[in-house]
């Protein structure tokens, strides 16, 4: 099952850096990482560009202009950009346990949506 890790962010590159590094350290790596960026400034883009060179996991940066809080809109754009069968969503200030993706895959069921 192809997995996508969608990470939402807004103008907090220090936290996003830690979140992405914890994604890189997963026992089972996601097949792709999509950054759902709700209008961050250039510093976030620069960080993502730098971290792309430090992993073999494809990183897609989905960004829209900062026109106020539009988190749901950018999440939908990120989901639309995904090429995966299974989507895992986290906030960009989350440090993932090394088994986070593996645990999700273990309990995943076809045609099932879980919010827990």
Biopython code that builds the backbone (N, CA, C, O; Angstrom):
import numpy as np
from Bio.PDB.StructureBuilder import StructureBuilder

atoms = [
    (1, "UNK", "N", (0.852, -1.178, 0.000)),
    (1, "UNK", "CA", (0.000, 0.000, 0.000)),
    (1, "UNK", "C", (0.897, 1.239, 0.000)),
    (1, "UNK", "O", (1.753, 1.396, 0.870)),
    (2, "UNK", "N", (0.696, 2.091, -0.957)),
    (2, "UNK", "CA", (1.477, 3.329, -1.043)),
    (2, "UNK", "C", (0.934, 4.342, -0.035)),
    (2, "UNK", "O", (-0.274, 4.570, 0.037)),
    (3, "UNK", "N", (1.835, 4.944, 0.741)),
    (3, "UNK", "CA", (1.422, 5.871, 1.794)),
    (3, "UNK", "C", (1.939, 7.280, 1.532)),
    (3, "UNK", "O", (3.028, 7.484, 0.996)),
    (4, "UNK", "N", (1.118, 8.234, 1.930)),
    (4, "UNK", "CA", (1.470, 9.642, 1.849)),
    (4, "UNK", "C", (1.351, 10.244, 3.242)),
    (4, "UNK", "O", (0.341, 10.065, 3.921)),
    (5, "UNK", "N", (2.378, 10.952, 3.657)),
    (5, "UNK", "CA", (2.348, 11.683, 4.915)),
    (5, "UNK", "C", (2.121, 13.143, 4.583)),
    (5, "UNK", "O", (2.982, 13.787, 3.983)),
    (6, "UNK", "N", (0.966, 13.673, 4.968)),
    (6, "UNK", "CA", (0.650, 15.081, 4.731)),
    (6, "UNK", "C", (0.907, 15.849, 6.025)),
    (6, "UNK", "O", (0.361, 15.528, 7.080)),
    (7, "UNK", "N", (1.749, 16.867, 5.914)),
    (7, "UNK", "CA", (2.132, 17.686, 7.066)),
    (7, "UNK", "C", (1.656, 19.108, 6.817)),
    (7, "UNK", "O", (2.053, 19.733, 5.834)),
    (8, "UNK", "N", (0.807, 19.624, 7.702)),
    (8, "UNK", "CA", (0.344, 21.004, 7.565)),
    (8, "UNK", "C", (1.305, 21.942, 8.298)),
    (8, "UNK", "O", (1.870, 21.596, 9.336)),
    (9, "UNK", "N", (1.474, 23.134, 7.729)),
    (9, "UNK", "CA", (2.392, 24.099, 8.334)),
    (9, "UNK", "C", (1.963, 25.526, 8.024)),
    (9, "UNK", "O", (1.239, 25.792, 7.065)),
    (10, "UNK", "N", (2.435, 26.430, 8.871)),
    (10, "UNK", "CA", (2.258, 27.871, 8.639)),
    (10, "UNK", "C", (3.315, 28.633, 9.432)),
    (10, "UNK", "O", (3.228, 28.731, 10.656)),
    (11, "UNK", "N", (4.298, 29.166, 8.743)),
    (11, "UNK", "CA", (5.294, 30.094, 9.304)),
    (11, "UNK", "C", (5.976, 29.620, 10.583)),
    (11, "UNK", "O", (6.217, 30.425, 11.482)),
    (12, "UNK", "N", (6.290, 28.334, 10.681)),
    (12, "UNK", "CA", (7.048, 27.854, 11.825)),
    (12, "UNK", "C", (8.069, 26.835, 11.329)),
    (12, "UNK", "O", (7.959, 25.647, 11.633)),
    (13, "UNK", "N", (9.068, 27.296, 10.563)),
    (13, "UNK", "CA", (10.025, 26.366, 9.973)),
    (13, "UNK", "C", (10.841, 25.570, 10.987)),
    (13, "UNK", "O", (11.230, 24.438, 10.699)),
    (14, "UNK", "N", (11.107, 26.123, 12.155)),
    (14, "UNK", "CA", (11.860, 25.358, 13.164)),
    (14, "UNK", "C", (11.105, 24.097, 13.564)),
    (14, "UNK", "O", (11.698, 23.024, 13.669)),
    (15, "UNK", "N", (9.805, 24.223, 13.787)),
    (15, "UNK", "CA", (8.997, 23.052, 14.147)),
    (15, "UNK", "C", (8.891, 22.100, 12.962)),
    (15, "UNK", "O", (9.000, 20.886, 13.133)),
    (16, "UNK", "N", (8.680, 22.634, 11.770)),
    (16, "UNK", "CA", (8.577, 21.795, 10.579)),
    (16, "UNK", "C", (9.864, 21.010, 10.357)),
    (16, "UNK", "O", (9.814, 19.842, 9.972)),
    (17, "UNK", "N", (10.995, 21.623, 10.592)),
    (17, "UNK", "CA", (12.282, 20.947, 10.470)),
    (17, "UNK", "C", (12.321, 19.701, 11.360)),
    (17, "UNK", "O", (12.712, 18.626, 10.903)),
    (18, "UNK", "N", (11.924, 19.839, 12.613)),
    (18, "UNK", "CA", (11.922, 18.700, 13.532)),
    (18, "UNK", "C", (10.915, 17.632, 13.096)),
    (18, "UNK", "O", (11.200, 16.437, 13.167)),
    (19, "UNK", "N", (9.751, 18.068, 12.650)),
    (19, "UNK", "CA", (8.734, 17.133, 12.184)),
    (19, "UNK", "C", (9.249, 16.336, 10.982)),
    (19, "UNK", "O", (9.109, 15.114, 10.937)),
    (20, "UNK", "N", (9.840, 17.028, 10.017)),
    (20, "UNK", "CA", (10.348, 16.338, 8.830)),
    (20, "UNK", "C", (11.490, 15.388, 9.173)),
    (20, "UNK", "O", (11.562, 14.284, 8.633)),
    (21, "UNK", "N", (12.363, 15.800, 10.046)),
    (21, "UNK", "CA", (13.467, 14.915, 10.433)),
    (21, "UNK", "C", (12.931, 13.655, 11.132)),
    (21, "UNK", "O", (13.493, 12.571, 10.975)),
    (22, "UNK", "N", (11.856, 13.799, 11.894)),
    (22, "UNK", "CA", (11.261, 12.608, 12.509)),
    (22, "UNK", "C", (10.591, 11.737, 11.447)),
    (22, "UNK", "O", (10.531, 10.517, 11.605)),
    (23, "UNK", "N", (10.090, 12.337, 10.374)),
    (23, "UNK", "CA", (9.536, 11.558, 9.266)),
    (23, "UNK", "C", (10.641, 10.795, 8.538)),
    (23, "UNK", "O", (10.443, 9.652, 8.125)),
    (24, "UNK", "N", (11.797, 11.425, 8.382)),
    (24, "UNK", "CA", (12.926, 10.770, 7.724)),
    (24, "UNK", "C", (13.426, 9.576, 8.539)),
    (24, "UNK", "O", (13.998, 8.642, 7.978)),
    (25, "UNK", "N", (13.215, 9.599, 9.850)),
    (25, "UNK", "CA", (13.721, 8.558, 10.750)),
    (25, "UNK", "C", (12.731, 7.414, 10.965)),
    (25, "UNK", "O", (12.940, 6.581, 11.846)),
    (26, "UNK", "N", (11.683, 7.362, 10.193)),
    (26, "UNK", "CA", (10.681, 6.317, 10.359)),
    (26, "UNK", "C", (11.253, 4.937, 10.020)),
    (26, "UNK", "O", (12.039, 4.793, 9.084)),
    (27, "UNK", "N", (10.850, 3.934, 10.789)),
    (27, "UNK", "CA", (11.223, 2.548, 10.520)),
    (27, "UNK", "C", (10.670, 2.131, 9.154)),
    (27, "UNK", "O", (11.368, 1.507, 8.355)),
    (28, "UNK", "N", (9.428, 2.479, 8.900)),
    (28, "UNK", "CA", (8.804, 2.297, 7.589)),
    (28, "UNK", "C", (8.571, 3.693, 7.030)),
    (28, "UNK", "O", (7.765, 4.454, 7.566)),
    (29, "UNK", "N", (9.266, 4.025, 5.966)),
    (29, "UNK", "CA", (9.176, 5.367, 5.404)),
    (29, "UNK", "C", (7.879, 5.540, 4.610)),
    (29, "UNK", "O", (7.418, 4.593, 3.974)),
    (30, "UNK", "N", (7.285, 6.734, 4.639)),
    (30, "UNK", "CA", (6.167, 6.996, 3.734)),
    (30, "UNK", "C", (6.698, 7.043, 2.302)),
    (30, "UNK", "O", (7.876, 7.326, 2.082)),
    (31, "UNK", "N", (5.832, 6.768, 1.335)),
    (31, "UNK", "CA", (6.250, 6.808, -0.066)),
    (31, "UNK", "C", (6.394, 8.234, -0.571)),
    (31, "UNK", "O", (7.121, 8.489, -1.531)),
    (32, "UNK", "N", (5.706, 9.152, 0.071)),
    (32, "UNK", "CA", (5.821, 10.564, -0.287)),
    (32, "UNK", "C", (5.447, 11.399, 0.935)),
    (32, "UNK", "O", (4.689, 10.966, 1.803)),
    (33, "UNK", "N", (5.998, 12.600, 0.973)),
    (33, "UNK", "CA", (5.643, 13.582, 1.994)),
    (33, "UNK", "C", (5.102, 14.796, 1.264)),
    (33, "UNK", "O", (5.726, 15.309, 0.336)),
    (34, "UNK", "N", (3.941, 15.247, 1.690)),
    (34, "UNK", "CA", (3.347, 16.441, 1.102)),
    (34, "UNK", "C", (3.224, 17.492, 2.194)),
    (34, "UNK", "O", (2.596, 17.257, 3.227)),
    (35, "UNK", "N", (3.822, 18.641, 1.962)),
    (35, "UNK", "CA", (3.728, 19.754, 2.899)),
    (35, "UNK", "C", (2.544, 20.615, 2.469)),
    (35, "UNK", "O", (2.557, 21.202, 1.388)),
    (36, "UNK", "N", (1.531, 20.685, 3.312)),
    (36, "UNK", "CA", (0.347, 21.519, 3.065)),
    (36, "UNK", "C", (0.588, 22.853, 3.757)),
    (36, "UNK", "O", (0.371, 22.986, 4.961)),
    (37, "UNK", "N", (1.035, 23.830, 2.994)),
    (37, "UNK", "CA", (1.522, 25.102, 3.535)),
    (37, "UNK", "C", (0.470, 26.191, 3.342)),
    (37, "UNK", "O", (0.158, 26.582, 2.217)),
    (38, "UNK", "N", (-0.069, 26.672, 4.462)),
    (38, "UNK", "CA", (-1.154, 27.657, 4.458)),
    (38, "UNK", "C", (-0.642, 29.091, 4.322)),
    (38, "UNK", "O", (-1.148, 29.999, 4.982)),
    (39, "UNK", "N", (0.375, 29.296, 3.456)),
    (39, "UNK", "CA", (0.817, 30.656, 3.153)),
    (39, "UNK", "C", (2.069, 31.103, 3.862)),
    (39, "UNK", "O", (2.247, 32.299, 4.091)),
    (40, "UNK", "N", (2.955, 30.173, 4.222)),
    (40, "UNK", "CA", (4.201, 30.558, 4.894)),
    (40, "UNK", "C", (5.082, 31.420, 4.014)),
    (40, "UNK", "O", (4.927, 31.469, 2.793)),
    (41, "UNK", "N", (6.006, 32.094, 4.664)),
    (41, "UNK", "CA", (6.962, 32.949, 3.968)),
    (41, "UNK", "C", (8.094, 32.111, 3.360)),
    (41, "UNK", "O", (8.100, 30.886, 3.480)),
    (42, "UNK", "N", (9.027, 32.768, 2.721)),
    (42, "UNK", "CA", (10.116, 32.130, 1.977)),
    (42, "UNK", "C", (10.984, 31.212, 2.837)),
    (42, "UNK", "O", (11.518, 30.223, 2.334)),
    (43, "UNK", "N", (11.131, 31.521, 4.104)),
    (43, "UNK", "CA", (11.982, 30.710, 4.986)),
    (43, "UNK", "C", (11.524, 29.247, 5.002)),
    (43, "UNK", "O", (12.354, 28.338, 5.036)),
    (44, "UNK", "N", (10.225, 29.024, 4.979)),
    (44, "UNK", "CA", (9.701, 27.657, 4.973)),
    (44, "UNK", "C", (10.033, 26.960, 3.657)),
    (44, "UNK", "O", (10.450, 25.802, 3.657)),
    (45, "UNK", "N", (9.852, 27.656, 2.541)),
    (45, "UNK", "CA", (10.190, 27.080, 1.233)),
    (45, "UNK", "C", (11.665, 26.725, 1.178)),
    (45, "UNK", "O", (12.024, 25.654, 0.688)),
    (46, "UNK", "N", (12.527, 27.606, 1.673)),
    (46, "UNK", "CA", (13.966, 27.348, 1.665)),
    (46, "UNK", "C", (14.315, 26.113, 2.486)),
    (46, "UNK", "O", (15.160, 25.313, 2.084)),
    (47, "UNK", "N", (13.664, 25.957, 3.640)),
    (47, "UNK", "CA", (13.899, 24.785, 4.475)),
    (47, "UNK", "C", (13.503, 23.511, 3.724)),
    (47, "UNK", "O", (14.257, 22.538, 3.706)),
    (48, "UNK", "N", (12.338, 23.520, 3.116)),
    (48, "UNK", "CA", (11.861, 22.342, 2.380)),
    (48, "UNK", "C", (12.828, 22.006, 1.248)),
    (48, "UNK", "O", (13.168, 20.839, 1.052)),
    (49, "UNK", "N", (13.272, 23.009, 0.507)),
    (49, "UNK", "CA", (14.228, 22.785, -0.582)),
    (49, "UNK", "C", (15.517, 22.161, -0.052)),
    (49, "UNK", "O", (16.071, 21.254, -0.673)),
    (50, "UNK", "N", (15.989, 22.640, 1.081)),
    (50, "UNK", "CA", (17.209, 22.091, 1.684)),
    (50, "UNK", "C", (17.001, 20.644, 2.128)),
    (50, "UNK", "O", (17.845, 19.785, 1.870)),
    (51, "UNK", "N", (15.877, 20.376, 2.793)),
    (51, "UNK", "CA", (15.645, 19.033, 3.315)),
    (51, "UNK", "C", (15.364, 18.006, 2.214)),
    (51, "UNK", "O", (15.572, 16.810, 2.419)),
    (52, "UNK", "N", (14.900, 18.458, 1.066)),
    (52, "UNK", "CA", (14.716, 17.532, -0.073)),
    (52, "UNK", "C", (16.028, 16.844, -0.437)),
    (52, "UNK", "O", (16.031, 15.701, -0.895)),
    (53, "UNK", "N", (17.140, 17.543, -0.233)),
    (53, "UNK", "CA", (18.448, 16.978, -0.583)),
    (53, "UNK", "C", (18.930, 15.970, 0.447)),
    (53, "UNK", "O", (19.948, 15.313, 0.230)),
    (54, "UNK", "N", (18.219, 15.832, 1.572)),
    (54, "UNK", "CA", (18.665, 14.970, 2.658)),
    (54, "UNK", "C", (17.839, 13.694, 2.797)),
    (54, "UNK", "O", (17.984, 12.956, 3.772)),
    (55, "UNK", "N", (16.973, 13.440, 1.818)),
    (55, "UNK", "CA", (16.139, 12.244, 1.868)),
    (55, "UNK", "C", (15.851, 11.758, 0.462)),
    (55, "UNK", "O", (15.917, 12.516, -0.506)),
    (56, "UNK", "N", (15.532, 10.485, 0.372)),
    (56, "UNK", "CA", (15.102, 9.922, -0.916)),
    (56, "UNK", "C", (13.587, 9.917, -1.031)),
    (56, "UNK", "O", (13.041, 9.581, -2.083)),
    (57, "UNK", "N", (12.909, 10.285, 0.042)),
    (57, "UNK", "CA", (11.449, 10.366, 0.020)),
    (57, "UNK", "C", (11.059, 11.607, -0.779)),
    (57, "UNK", "O", (11.515, 12.703, -0.455)),
    (58, "UNK", "N", (10.234, 11.468, -1.805)),
    (58, "UNK", "CA", (9.787, 12.656, -2.528)),
    (58, "UNK", "C", (9.007, 13.597, -1.612)),
    (58, "UNK", "O", (8.129, 13.167, -0.864)),
    (59, "UNK", "N", (9.337, 14.877, -1.681)),
    (59, "UNK", "CA", (8.641, 15.899, -0.898)),
    (59, "UNK", "C", (7.971, 16.864, -1.869)),
    (59, "UNK", "O", (8.626, 17.460, -2.724)),
    (60, "UNK", "N", (6.657, 17.009, -1.723)),
    (60, "UNK", "CA", (5.880, 17.929, -2.545)),
    (60, "UNK", "C", (5.447, 19.083, -1.650)),
    (60, "UNK", "O", (4.894, 18.865, -0.572)),
    (61, "UNK", "N", (5.699, 20.305, -2.095)),
    (61, "UNK", "CA", (5.320, 21.496, -1.326)),
    (61, "UNK", "C", (4.084, 22.106, -1.976)),
    (61, "UNK", "O", (4.165, 22.693, -3.055)),
    (62, "UNK", "N", (2.948, 21.964, -1.316)),
    (62, "UNK", "CA", (1.690, 22.541, -1.808)),
    (62, "UNK", "C", (1.452, 23.807, -0.998)),
    (62, "UNK", "O", (1.282, 23.749, 0.220)),
    (63, "UNK", "N", (1.439, 24.951, -1.676)),
    (63, "UNK", "CA", (1.392, 26.260, -1.021)),
    (63, "UNK", "C", (0.289, 27.096, -1.657)),
    (63, "UNK", "O", (0.022, 26.992, -2.854)),
    (64, "UNK", "N", (-0.336, 27.914, -0.846)),
    (64, "UNK", "CA", (-1.179, 28.972, -1.400)),
    (64, "UNK", "C", (-0.908, 30.258, -0.634)),
    (64, "UNK", "O", (-0.340, 30.247, 0.458)),
    (65, "UNK", "N", (-1.325, 31.360, -1.231)),
    (65, "UNK", "CA", (-1.101, 32.677, -0.648)),
    (65, "UNK", "C", (-1.782, 32.797, 0.707)),
    (65, "UNK", "O", (-2.846, 32.224, 0.940)),
    (66, "UNK", "N", (-1.147, 33.550, 1.590)),
    (66, "UNK", "CA", (-1.693, 33.794, 2.925)),
    (66, "UNK", "C", (-2.841, 34.797, 2.833)),
    (66, "UNK", "O", (-2.621, 36.004, 2.736)),
    (67, "UNK", "N", (-4.053, 34.285, 2.865)),
    (67, "UNK", "CA", (-5.264, 35.128, 2.841)),
    (67, "UNK", "C", (-6.109, 34.814, 4.066)),
    (67, "UNK", "O", (-7.334, 34.720, 3.983)),
    (68, "UNK", "N", (-5.441, 34.654, 5.204)),
    (68, "UNK", "CA", (-6.145, 34.262, 6.424)),
    (68, "UNK", "C", (-6.092, 32.752, 6.606)),
    (68, "UNK", "O", (-5.517, 32.029, 5.793)),
    (69, "UNK", "N", (-6.694, 32.301, 7.673)),
    (69, "UNK", "CA", (-6.672, 30.885, 8.048)),
    (69, "UNK", "C", (-7.512, 30.072, 7.066)),
    (69, "UNK", "O", (-8.740, 30.162, 7.064)),
    (70, "UNK", "N", (-6.835, 29.271, 6.226)),
    (70, "UNK", "CA", (-7.523, 28.438, 5.240)),
    (70, "UNK", "C", (-6.951, 27.021, 5.273)),
    (70, "UNK", "O", (-6.641, 26.431, 4.238)),
    (71, "UNK", "N", (-6.824, 26.499, 6.478)),
    (71, "UNK", "CA", (-6.217, 25.192, 6.680)),
    (71, "UNK", "C", (-6.954, 24.088, 5.922)),
    (71, "UNK", "O", (-6.316, 23.245, 5.290)),
    (72, "UNK", "N", (-8.269, 24.081, 5.976)),
    (72, "UNK", "CA", (-9.035, 23.031, 5.285)),
    (72, "UNK", "C", (-8.796, 23.075, 3.787)),
    (72, "UNK", "O", (-8.704, 22.032, 3.140)),
    (73, "UNK", "N", (-8.697, 24.259, 3.239)),
    (73, "UNK", "CA", (-8.470, 24.413, 1.801)),
    (73, "UNK", "C", (-7.114, 23.838, 1.395)),
    (73, "UNK", "O", (-7.023, 23.114, 0.403)),
    (74, "UNK", "N", (-6.061, 24.153, 2.151)),
    (74, "UNK", "CA", (-4.732, 23.662, 1.791)),
    (74, "UNK", "C", (-4.630, 22.160, 2.028)),
    (74, "UNK", "O", (-3.932, 21.468, 1.287)),
    (75, "UNK", "N", (-5.308, 21.646, 3.042)),
    (75, "UNK", "CA", (-5.339, 20.183, 3.234)),
    (75, "UNK", "C", (-5.984, 19.494, 2.032)),
    (75, "UNK", "O", (-5.485, 18.474, 1.557)),
    (76, "UNK", "N", (-7.079, 20.045, 1.546)),
    (76, "UNK", "CA", (-7.738, 19.469, 0.375)),
    (76, "UNK", "C", (-6.823, 19.500, -0.841)),
    (76, "UNK", "O", (-6.789, 18.539, -1.610)),
    (77, "UNK", "N", (-6.083, 20.586, -1.027)),
    (77, "UNK", "CA", (-5.141, 20.674, -2.137)),
    (77, "UNK", "C", (-4.034, 19.620, -1.992)),
    (77, "UNK", "O", (-3.603, 19.023, -2.979)),
    (78, "UNK", "N", (-3.587, 19.402, -0.768)),
    (78, "UNK", "CA", (-2.538, 18.402, -0.524)),
    (78, "UNK", "C", (-3.060, 16.993, -0.795)),
    (78, "UNK", "O", (-2.362, 16.173, -1.390)),
    (79, "UNK", "N", (-4.282, 16.715, -0.361)),
    (79, "UNK", "CA", (-4.880, 15.400, -0.632)),
    (79, "UNK", "C", (-4.997, 15.189, -2.140)),
    (79, "UNK", "O", (-4.715, 14.100, -2.640)),
    (80, "UNK", "N", (-5.407, 16.220, -2.855)),
    (80, "UNK", "CA", (-5.530, 16.121, -4.313)),
    (80, "UNK", "C", (-4.166, 15.872, -4.970)),
    (80, "UNK", "O", (-4.100, 15.241, -6.025)),
    (81, "UNK", "N", (-3.089, 16.356, -4.365)),
    (81, "UNK", "CA", (-1.744, 16.170, -4.914)),
    (81, "UNK", "C", (-1.168, 14.793, -4.599)),
    (81, "UNK", "O", (-0.176, 14.386, -5.202)),
    (82, "UNK", "N", (-1.774, 14.083, -3.672)),
    (82, "UNK", "CA", (-1.256, 12.788, -3.266)),
    (82, "UNK", "C", (-1.435, 11.747, -4.365)),
    (82, "UNK", "O", (-2.419, 11.759, -5.104)),
    (83, "UNK", "N", (-0.464, 10.852, -4.450)),
    (83, "UNK", "CA", (-0.546, 9.718, -5.374)),
    (83, "UNK", "C", (-0.690, 8.406, -4.607)),
    (83, "UNK", "O", (-0.548, 7.329, -5.186)),
    (84, "UNK", "N", (-0.968, 8.492, -3.324)),
    (84, "UNK", "CA", (-0.968, 7.318, -2.454)),
    (84, "UNK", "C", (-2.355, 6.694, -2.294)),
    (84, "UNK", "O", (-3.381, 7.308, -2.588)),
    (85, "UNK", "N", (-2.341, 5.455, -1.818)),
    (85, "UNK", "CA", (-3.565, 4.732, -1.483)),
    (85, "UNK", "C", (-4.036, 5.074, -0.077)),
    (85, "UNK", "O", (-5.227, 4.996, 0.225)),
    (86, "UNK", "N", (-3.090, 5.453, 0.781)),
    (86, "UNK", "CA", (-3.375, 5.682, 2.198)),
    (86, "UNK", "C", (-2.730, 6.995, 2.614)),
    (86, "UNK", "O", (-1.549, 7.219, 2.348)),
    (87, "UNK", "N", (-3.490, 7.857, 3.258)),
    (87, "UNK", "CA", (-3.011, 9.186, 3.660)),
    (87, "UNK", "C", (-2.983, 9.285, 5.181)),
    (87, "UNK", "O", (-3.946, 8.938, 5.865)),
    (88, "UNK", "N", (-1.862, 9.762, 5.686)),
    (88, "UNK", "CA", (-1.693, 10.042, 7.110)),
    (88, "UNK", "C", (-1.474, 11.546, 7.226)),
    (88, "UNK", "O", (-0.612, 12.098, 6.543)),
    (89, "UNK", "N", (-2.249, 12.220, 8.088)),
    (89, "UNK", "CA", (-2.135, 13.670, 8.238)),
    (89, "UNK", "C", (-1.646, 14.029, 9.641)),
    (89, "UNK", "O", (-2.131, 13.493, 10.638)),
    (90, "UNK", "N", (-0.682, 14.941, 9.699)),
    (90, "UNK", "CA", (-0.182, 15.450, 10.976)),
    (90, "UNK", "C", (0.056, 16.949, 10.856)),
    (90, "UNK", "O", (0.179, 17.484, 9.755)),
    (91, "UNK", "N", (0.120, 17.610, 11.989)),
    (91, "UNK", "CA", (0.490, 19.022, 12.033)),
    (91, "UNK", "C", (2.008, 19.148, 12.028)),
    (91, "UNK", "O", (2.714, 18.249, 12.484)),
    (92, "UNK", "N", (2.496, 20.247, 11.518)),
    (92, "UNK", "CA", (3.922, 20.472, 11.373)),
    (92, "UNK", "C", (4.668, 20.737, 12.659)),
    (92, "UNK", "O", (5.877, 20.968, 12.627)),
    (93, "UNK", "N", (3.995, 20.710, 13.778)),
    (93, "UNK", "CA", (4.677, 20.856, 15.068)),
    (93, "UNK", "C", (4.668, 19.534, 15.836)),
    (93, "UNK", "O", (4.777, 19.522, 17.062)),
    (94, "UNK", "N", (4.538, 18.425, 15.112)),
    (94, "UNK", "CA", (4.476, 17.097, 15.714)),
    (94, "UNK", "C", (5.778, 16.353, 15.446)),
    (94, "UNK", "O", (6.254, 16.307, 14.312)),
    (95, "UNK", "N", (6.346, 15.775, 16.493)),
    (95, "UNK", "CA", (7.501, 14.898, 16.328)),
    (95, "UNK", "C", (6.977, 13.475, 16.359)),
    (95, "UNK", "O", (6.350, 13.053, 17.330)),
    (96, "UNK", "N", (7.240, 12.739, 15.288)),
    (96, "UNK", "CA", (6.681, 11.408, 15.120)),
    (96, "UNK", "C", (7.547, 10.348, 15.783)),
    (96, "UNK", "O", (8.771, 10.359, 15.654)),
    (97, "UNK", "N", (6.897, 9.433, 16.493)),
    (97, "UNK", "CA", (7.577, 8.255, 17.000)),
    (97, "UNK", "C", (8.131, 7.487, 15.796)),
    (97, "UNK", "O", (7.504, 7.497, 14.737)),
    (98, "UNK", "N", (9.282, 6.822, 15.923)),
    (98, "UNK", "CA", (9.861, 6.111, 14.782)),
    (98, "UNK", "C", (8.956, 5.044, 14.151)),
    (98, "UNK", "O", (9.171, 4.658, 13.002)),
    (99, "UNK", "N", (7.965, 4.573, 14.877)),
    (99, "UNK", "CA", (7.055, 3.546, 14.352)),
    (99, "UNK", "C", (5.709, 4.132, 13.924)),
    (99, "UNK", "O", (4.770, 3.380, 13.663)),
    (100, "UNK", "N", (5.600, 5.451, 13.849)),
    (100, "UNK", "CA", (4.325, 6.108, 13.564)),
    (100, "UNK", "C", (3.708, 5.626, 12.249)),
    (100, "UNK", "O", (2.548, 5.217, 12.224)),
    (101, "UNK", "N", (4.464, 5.672, 11.176)),
    (101, "UNK", "CA", (3.940, 5.246, 9.873)),
    (101, "UNK", "C", (3.676, 3.745, 9.873)),
    (101, "UNK", "O", (2.631, 3.306, 9.395)),
    (102, "UNK", "N", (4.599, 2.957, 10.397)),
    (102, "UNK", "CA", (4.421, 1.498, 10.451)),
    (102, "UNK", "C", (3.162, 1.125, 11.234)),
    (102, "UNK", "O", (2.419, 0.230, 10.830)),
    (103, "UNK", "N", (2.927, 1.803, 12.342)),
    (103, "UNK", "CA", (1.722, 1.525, 13.145)),
    (103, "UNK", "C", (0.453, 1.849, 12.368)),
    (103, "UNK", "O", (-0.528, 1.110, 12.444)),
    (104, "UNK", "N", (0.467, 2.943, 11.628)),
    (104, "UNK", "CA", (-0.702, 3.297, 10.808)),
    (104, "UNK", "C", (-0.961, 2.231, 9.753)),
    (104, "UNK", "O", (-2.101, 1.810, 9.553)),
    (105, "UNK", "N", (0.093, 1.799, 9.084)),
    (105, "UNK", "CA", (-0.054, 0.795, 8.031)),
    (105, "UNK", "C", (-0.578, -0.520, 8.606)),
    (105, "UNK", "O", (-1.392, -1.203, 7.984)),
    (106, "UNK", "N", (-0.107, -0.857, 9.783)),
    (106, "UNK", "CA", (-0.518, -2.116, 10.421)),
    (106, "UNK", "C", (-2.024, -2.166, 10.687)),
    (106, "UNK", "O", (-2.634, -3.227, 10.553)),
    (107, "UNK", "N", (-2.624, -1.052, 11.057)),
    (107, "UNK", "CA", (-4.060, -1.061, 11.388)),
    (107, "UNK", "C", (-4.943, -0.546, 10.246)),
    (107, "UNK", "O", (-6.165, -0.496, 10.387)),
    (108, "UNK", "N", (-4.341, -0.169, 9.128)),
    (108, "UNK", "CA", (-5.117, 0.350, 7.998)),
    (108, "UNK", "C", (-6.011, -0.739, 7.420)),
    (108, "UNK", "O", (-5.622, -1.904, 7.340)),
    (109, "UNK", "N", (-7.203, -0.344, 7.024)),
    (109, "UNK", "CA", (-8.161, -1.255, 6.395)),
    (109, "UNK", "C", (-8.678, -0.596, 5.129)),
    (109, "UNK", "O", (-8.926, 0.610, 5.106)),
    (110, "UNK", "N", (-8.840, -1.383, 4.082)),
    (110, "UNK", "CA", (-9.327, -0.858, 2.810)),
    (110, "UNK", "C", (-10.739, -0.300, 2.974)),
    (110, "UNK", "O", (-11.566, -0.876, 3.680)),
    (111, "UNK", "N", (-11.003, 0.820, 2.317)),
    (111, "UNK", "CA", (-12.316, 1.480, 2.321)),
    (111, "UNK", "C", (-12.763, 1.891, 3.709)),
    (111, "UNK", "O", (-13.958, 1.884, 4.003)),
    (112, "UNK", "N", (-11.820, 2.249, 4.565)),
    (112, "UNK", "CA", (-12.136, 2.640, 5.936)),
    (112, "UNK", "C", (-11.485, 3.989, 6.221)),
    (112, "UNK", "O", (-10.314, 4.208, 5.910)),
    (113, "UNK", "N", (-12.257, 4.880, 6.812)),
    (113, "UNK", "CA", (-11.759, 6.184, 7.212)),
    (113, "UNK", "C", (-11.700, 6.215, 8.725)),
    (113, "UNK", "O", (-12.687, 5.905, 9.392)),
    (114, "UNK", "N", (-10.560, 6.584, 9.273)),
    (114, "UNK", "CA", (-10.408, 6.640, 10.713)),
    (114, "UNK", "C", (-9.889, 8.002, 11.107)),
    (114, "UNK", "O", (-8.989, 8.533, 10.456)),
    (115, "UNK", "N", (-10.436, 8.573, 12.155)),
    (115, "UNK", "CA", (-9.958, 9.871, 12.637)),
    (115, "UNK", "C", (-9.175, 9.716, 13.928)),
    (115, "UNK", "O", (-8.824, 10.715, 14.555)),
    (116, "UNK", "N", (-8.899, 8.513, 14.329)),
    (116, "UNK", "CA", (-8.136, 8.320, 15.574)),
    (116, "UNK", "C", (-6.756, 7.802, 15.318)),
    (116, "UNK", "O", (-5.992, 7.589, 16.260)),
]
sb = StructureBuilder()
sb.init_structure("model")
sb.init_model(0)
sb.init_chain("A")
sb.init_seg("    ")
for serial, (resi, resn, name, xyz) in enumerate(atoms, 1):
    if name == "N":
        sb.init_residue(resn, " ", resi, " ")
    sb.init_atom(name, np.array(xyz, "f"), 0.0, 1.0, " ", f" {name:<3s}", serial, name[0])
structure = sb.get_structure()
